[in-house]
Amino acid sequence: METGPPCADPVVLLSGANGNSLMWHRYIAPIARRRTVIAVDTVGEPGASIQSAPLTGAEDGAR
């Protein structure tokens, strides 16, 4: 998800384990008034990301 002024400095929101970008919902609007907000769903965790290959270890998750 990306929102906010397109030319502003971006803020990337990463969720913790077993979470997704929904955890940031109450903070996105205030931040997006001045910054571009990018909220990422981590592959392998709940959310809208689509996993295209199996994750067999931490290295796969990092890629």
N, C-alpha and C positions, 0 to 999 in steps of 0.2 A: 504494500500500500504506500502510495506517495501523495502528499498533499502540501499545501502552502505555496508561498511565492516561488515561482520557478527559478528565479535568479538569486535567491537568498542562499546563505551558507547552509548546507544540509546538516541535519541531526539524524543519526541512524539509531533506531531503537531495536535492541535485541532482547528477546525474552529468555528466561531461564529454562532449566530442564522441565519437561512435561508441561510447557506453556506455549502460548502463541501470541501474536501481536494484539489480540483482544485485551490482554492485561494492561495495555497502555491507553485504552479508550478515553479515560478521564483527563489525560495529559496532552493528547494530540491537539485538540482545538486551541488551547492557550499557546502552545509552542508554535503552532502553524501560523499564528498571526504575524510572526517575524522571521520564521525559519522554514525551510523546506524539510518536511518530516518524512522519513522513510522507515516504515515498520516492517520487519522481516519475520516471516514464519520459517523456523529452522526445519530443513528437510529431516524427516524421521520423527518429528514431533507433531502433535495435533495442529491442524491448520489448513490453509489453502494451498500450500506448496505441493507439487507433484513429484513423487520420488520415481526416478526413471531407472535406477539400478540399486541392487541390495547394498546395505551398509554393513560391512563386516568388521569395522573397527573405527577408532577415532580418526585415523587418517582419511577414511572415506567421508566422514562427516565434515572434515575440514575442507576437503576438495569441493 
